[in-house]
């Protein structure tokens, strides 16, 4: 497998999107796109599958809701039943309206924190990790298309020609 790459540097995100469309149309697999801000609509162009983070968020929310309801049942009904304001202390369902606000907050808390941790683990973002960026200008005002030559059957000259004709400012091989 080749570790050679071609980087096409652009000044505008719309030009980058047009170039990405032209490359994909010719059968070029784009490894990644670097930009100073998210580019709306680039994911389907370069073939990034939709995220499944919402499914994890739903599961984390169910866990949070279950923990909250178990906590109410155990503390207020099973372990330490108390008569507070005449409320019955022998059934969770009869007391449920009083528990809804805290149950909702626990659901949101677990879903948000679970999704954040899942996002960091999935993207291997952890303390002390060295950042990798092929061109530091992409953190300021430039946009970069990264093409791995080992993943493509299209020739280097053809890729460079497409990048050049679609408006790339710089084309480098690494």
N, C-alpha and C positions, 0 to 999 in steps of 0.2 A: 504494500500500500504506500502510495506516495504521500509525503508530508508537504509537498509544494502547494502553494496557494497563490491565487491572484486576488488582489485587492483593487477595487474600483472606487475612487473617492469622488463624491458629488457635493455640490454646493446647495442643492435644493431637494427637498423630499419628494416633490412631484416628479422631478427628473429621475430620481432614484427608482420610484415606483414604475415609471415607464420603462426604464432600463431592466428592472427585474422582470417585468412582463415579457419583454423581448427575449431575455435570456431563457426564461422558462419555456417560452414558445418554441425555442430552438432545441429544447431538451437538456438545458444546463441545470444541474442541481445546485442551488444556492445554499451554502452552509449556514450563513448567518448575516444579519444586517446590524450595523452599529450606528446609533444616532444619538444626538443630545436630548431628544424627547421621543415619546412613543409616536409612531407613525400609524395613523388610522388606516386600516385596510391592507397592511403589508403582510399580515399572517397568512391569509388565504392565497396571496400571490406566490409566496415562497414555500407554501406547503406546510406550515406549522399547524398541527392538529389543535382543535379546541381544547381548552383546559377542562379538567374534571374536578377542579377545586370546589365547585359548588356542591358536588356530591359529598365530599369530605366535610364541608361546612354543615350540611344537613345532618350527617351522622353525629358530628360534634354537638350540634344543637340538641339532638335527641338524647345524647349522653348527659348533657347539662340539665335538661328537663327531668330526666329520670333521677339524677342525683338530687335535684331540689325536692322532688316529690317524695323520694325515699327519706331524705333528711326530715321533712315535715312529718311523715308517717312515723318514723322511728322516734323522734324527739318529742312530738306533741301528742302522740296517740299511744305508742307502744311503751316507751321508756319512762316518760314523765308526764302523764296526762294531768292537765290542770283545767279547772273551770274558769275561763276568762270571759267575763261579760255574758255569761249564760250560754256560750257556744258549746255544742256537744263535743265531747272529747273521745268518742268511741268510733268515729268513722272519718276517713279521709275525704270521702265524697261530699259529706255534709259541710265540711270546712273548706272545700276547694275554692270557692270565690275569694276567701281571704288570702289564699296562697298564690293566686294568679300573678300579682305584680312581682313577687320575688322569684317565682318560677320563670317568668319571662326574662327577668334580668339574668338569672343563672343560665338560661338557654343562650342568650346573646353573648354573655361572658365566655362560655365554653366554646361556642362557635367561632367567635373572633380570635381567641387565643389559639385554638386548635388549628384554624386556617393559617394564621401567621407562622406558627411552628412548622406546619406542613410545607408552606411555601419556602421557608428557609432551608429545610432539609432537602426538599425536591430540587432546589436550585443550588445546592451546596454552598450556601452563604453561611459562614460561621466566623467567629472571631479569630483573627490571625491569618485568614486566607489571603493570599496574594492575588490582587486583581490582575486580570489579563485583558489588555485592550490592544488591538493591532496598530492603532494610530490614535494618539492622544487628542488630536484635533476633533475627534468625534464626540468628545465631552464638551466642546465649545460650540462649533458652528458647522461642522462638516458631517457628511453621511457616507458610510462605507458598506460596500457589498463584499463579502468574503466568499470565495469560491474555492473549494478543495478540488485540486486536479485529479486526485485519486478516485473521486466519486463520479467523475464525468468521462464520457467517451468522446466529447466534443474537443476538437483541437484547441491548443492554447491560442493560436493565431485567430481562430474564429471567435473565441471568447473575447479576446482583446479588441477585435474589430467591432463586435456588437457593443462593447462598453464604450469604445471611442465614438461610434456613430450615434449613440443614445445620450451623449453628453457628459461622460466621465472627465473630470479635470485631471486626475492622475490615475495611472494604471501601474501597479507594482507587482512583482513576483517575489514571494518569500519562500 
